Structure formats: C-alpha cells, structure tokens
C-alpha cells in the first residue's frame, strides 16, 4: 500500500470552496484512485501508479488555483530519515 501513496503539498492553504468543487469534479472520473484533502496537503492513493492517474499535480493545481508539488510517500520518508 505504501507504494500507492502520494502526497501533494500546496504553497497556500487549500480554499475550502475550491476543495469541495474538486471533490464534485473528481466524481466524473471512473477511477480506483482516491484522495483526501487536508489544510495544505492532499493524500492520494494511486492503484495503478501515479503516472496513470487523472489526479496528478497539474489537475490539482488547476482546480485549486494553488501551486503544489507531489512526492511519493516513500520519498518523503527518505527525506525524513536524512534529517534525523
């Protein structure tokens, strides 16, 4: 499961209204991929890999009008381990 987890981190807090619109818009895709929105992050499960998901960095940035970067959870753990 950890191989399927990605985190999109935004520059600014996610606008609540845009987040709600994003959730509605995402339902038009017939996808096994799921995501959860937090204050400045989106946690994304990509069943078939990030390179195949419709919920990529560009999609989130355009829908939320916010700059972001996306990393695999494994990469974030490696960064954390480097800092400890």
Secondary structure by P-SEA (a helix, b strand, c coil): ccccbbbbbbcccccaaaaaaaaaaaccccccccccccccbbbbbbccccccccccaaaaaaaaccccccccaaaaaaaaaaac
